[in-house]
Amino acid sequence: MNILWTDEALDDLEEILVYYHSEAGPLTAEAVHSRIVAEIEALRVFPERIRASTRIPGARELVVRRLPYVAFVKVTDDSVIVLNVVHTAREFPSRR
């Protein structure tokens, strides 16, 4: 199973890492990066184990353990597509 990241998800991850780098330092930023990526990579084996999203039709939500983030993914026959990585306090998707 392939893991594919959308540009939006990569932007989300970059914003998260910039925040941790400036607020807590490079070691913390690297630890956060490693945890998020590892949790998403673990979906290769059994992506259906995560809950269906109530916020994005057709997507699933991965709650990143020990961090306040949710990764929204779409599962296809041969890929897991990472759509967004969002802080749990953020209203997502925004209601505009």
Secondary structure, DSSP 8 states (H G I E B T S, - for coil): -EEEE-HHHHHHHHHHHHHHHHHH-HHHHHHHHHHHHHHHHGGGT-GGGSEE-SSSTT-EEEE-TTSSEEEEEEE-SSEEEEEEEEETTS-SS---
